């Protein structure tokens, strides 16, 4: 009887521990979507929408925000399911919900699929083209980019495609079609990702190697990688200035805004060159932070320029 009572007490307490803190369960399922990254991606989609829309429909904006978050979140979930064992090997990721067992792979699959289907449906309510590109981004990210991360440095090139879709997705949501305007937004975010992710790869080189990831173009944080970071930064800055020349259809930027965009480009390039000269993790981190500020400010300037014309 004493043993039975002790066993019942153990079971009861274990159930109480699960029930008493439901917020931790919610937090785990929120964390697995990488909320900060997902919000940044959704922001770029909304910026693209305001650039492409002639009149603004707030229902469409809501669908784009929620559906976009679900799509990005599901991509992150699938990514972490595939990389669960590798994440456990890295300091940066070993405490994520899947490696620690706070979420089971089976539950993560169900969660990711529900988010993916819901997100695609919401974007379909906007128009077919938006849903198509949204679905394509999930497939490219989870089924192509993620498996390549342990095989070849070209994974960053492949991953830049789904990573560049959100900015143009907003324009497609507003217009219902793909053209030179969303194509330009795509190219801007496409080139930007190389210096951004290589800066991350540089400062986390040892951690990525522990997980078997091949994220840097030359395989290590060296002079060759730094040169490529500079080159892609230059191309990013060049693409960001193309709209001022009036060759990108309805996507246009005034010379005043182009001047500010150019200054931001110089700021971005300064840290890329500084990384080449110093080749330190501290500068790589600064370059990463500058790259995030750069692309966010560019998106804001494009939208503000449209409203002030």
N, C-alpha and C positions, 0 to 999 in steps of 0.2 A: 504493500500500500504506500509506503514511504517513497519507494522508487517511482511508482505511478504518479504520485502527487508531484514529485520533482520533475518528471518528464512533461506533465501537463503544464507546469509552471514555466518550463523552458519554452514550450511551444507558444504559450500565451504571450510571454514577454517578447518573443521574436515577432509575433503578429503585431503587438503594440508598437514595437520599434519601427515596423514598416508603415503602420497607419498614422503614428503620431507626427510624422514629418513628411506629409505629402508634397510639401514645397520642394524637398530635395529631389523627388521623382520628376517634378515639372522642370526643375533646374537641369537635371541630367538630359532630358529630352530637348531642352532649349539649347544646352551647350553643344550637343552633337550636331546642331545645324550651323554652328559657328556664327552666332548672331551679329557680331561686329562686322565680319566680312560680308555677310548677307545684306546687312543694311547699307553698307557702302555700295554694293552692286546694285541694289534697288534704287539708290540715289542716282546712279548714273542712268538708269532706265528712265526715271522720272525727268531728269534733265533732257534726255533725248526726246521725250514726249513733248515737253514745253517748247523745244526747238522746232519740232515738226508740225505741231497743231496750229491750225488757223483759228479755231475756237476750242475752248477747253470744256471737256466733259468730266466732271469729278467722279462719276461712277467708273469711267474708264481708268482714271488715275488710281482709284481704290483697287480695282481688279489688277492693274499693273503692279501695284505695290504688294498686295497680298499674294497674288499668283507668282510674281517674280521672286518673292521671299521663299515661297514653297519650292520653287524650282531650284534655286540656289541651295536652299537648305537640304533638299533631297540629294542633290549632287554631293554635298559634303557628307551626308550620311552614308551614301554608297561608297564614297572614297574611304571613309574610316572603317567600314566593314571589310573592304578588300585589304586595307593596310593595318588591320587590328594587331597582328603579331609583330609587324615592323614598328608600329607606334610604341609598343611596349619596350623596344630597345633604345628609344631616344628620350633624353631628359625632358625635352619640350612637350612631348606627347604621351608620355607613359601614364599620366594621371587622367587621361580622357576616359569617358564613361565605358567605352568598349574594352580597352585593355585592362581596366580595373574590374570589369565584370558588373558594373552598376547597371548596364543595359546589355541584354543578351543579343547575339547576332540575329537570332530569329525575330525578336521584337524590333530590332533596328531595321531589318528588311521590310517588315510590315509597315513600320512608321515611314520609311523612305518611299515605299511604293504609294502609300496613301497621299503623301505630300506631292509626289511627282504627278500622279493622276489628277489630283485636285488643282495643282498649279497649271497644268496644261489645259484643263477644262476652263479655268478662269481666263486664261489668255485667249482661248478659243472664243469665249464670249465677246472679246474685243474684236478679233478677226482671225481668219485662218492663218495668215502669214505670221502673225505674232506667236500663235501656238506652235507653228512648224519650227520657227527658229528657236523657241524656248525648248521644245523637245529635243531638237538637234544639239543644243548646248549640253543637255544632260547626257546624251549618248556619247558625245565626244569627250566630255570630262570624265565620266565614270568608266566607260568601256574602252576608251583609247588612251587618253592622257594618263590616267592612274596606273594601268599596267606597265606603261612605258617608263615610268619614273625610276624603276630599278634596272632598266635595260640600256637606256641611251640618253645622253644629254639633249637629244632632239625632242625629248618629252616637253621641254619648255616651248619649243616651236609649235608642237601639236596643241599644247594646253593654251596657247595664246589665242587660238580660234574660238573656243567656247568662252574664254575670258573677255574677248572683244565683242561678243554678241550683245550683252546687256545695253550698252550705250546706243547702238543702232536699233535695238529692240524697241526703245521708246519712240523713235521716229516712225518705225514700221507700225507701231500701235496707233499712232496718230494718222498716218497716211494710208495704211493698208497695203503698201507695196514697198519693194526694195528698189533704190535708185542710187544716183551719185551722192546724194546727201547722206543717207545712212551708211553708204559705202565709205565715205570720208570719215565719219565718226568711228566706224569699225577699224579703219586703218590707224587712226590716232591711238585708240586704246590697244590695238594689236602691237604696235611698235613699243608703246610705253611699258608693256609688261616685261620686256626683256631686261632693261636695266633694273626694274623694280624687283623681279624675282631673282635675278642674279645677285643683287645686293643682299637679299635675304639668304640666298644660298651661300654667299661669301661669309657672312657673319655666323651662320649655323653650319659651316662646312663639316666640322667634326661630328656634330649630331646627325647630319644627313648621312655621313659615311657609316655611322654606327647602324643606321637603319638600312643601308645598302642603296640609298637613293643617289642617282646621278643627275644632279641639278645644274652644275656649272659647265659651260661650253667646252672648256679644255680639260675638265675633270678635276680641277683644283683652283684655289684662289690665287691666281698668278697674273703675270703681266698680260698674257694672251686674253684672259677673261676680262681684265680691266680695259683693254683696247676695244673689245667687242661691246662692252658696256657704253663706252664713249660713242661708238659708231651708232648704236641703236638709240642713244639719247639724242644725237644729232638728227637722225631720221624722224624721231618723235617730234622734235621742235619744228622741223621743216613741214611736216604734215599739219601741225597745229596752226600754221600760218597760211596754208593754202586757201582757206575761204576768203581771205582778204582780196584775192585776185579775181574774184567773181567767176570762177570756173566750176563751182560746185552747186549749180542750180539755185534752189531756194535757201541753201545754207550759205549765208554771207556774214562777213565780219567787217566792221568799220576800221579804218586805219588807226583810230585812237585805241580801240580795243586790241588791235594787232600789236601795237607798241607795248602794251602791258603784257600780252601773251609772250612777246619776244623777250621781255625782261625776265619773266618767269622761266623761259627757256634757258637764258643765260645762267640763272640761279641753279637750275637743274644740272646743266652741263658743268658748272663750276665744281660741283661735288663729284660728278663722274670723273673729271680730270684729277681732282684731289685724291680720289681713290687710287687712280693710276700712279700718282706720285708717292703716296704714303703706304698704300696697300695694307690697311689696318682694319680690324673689325669695327673699331669705333667710327671710322669714316664710312664704312659700309652701312652701319646702322643709321648714320645721319643721311646718307643717300637714300635709303629706304624710306625714311620719314619725309624727306624732301619730295620724293617721287609721289607719295600719297597726297601731300599738300598740293603738289603741282597739278595732278590730274583733276583733283577736286576743284581747285581754283579755275582751271581752264573751263570746266563744265559750267561753273557759275558765271564766268565772264561771257561765254557764248550766249547763255540765256539772257543775262542782263543786257548785253549788246542788242539783242533782238528787241527787247521791250523799250529800249531807249531810242531806237531808230525812228 
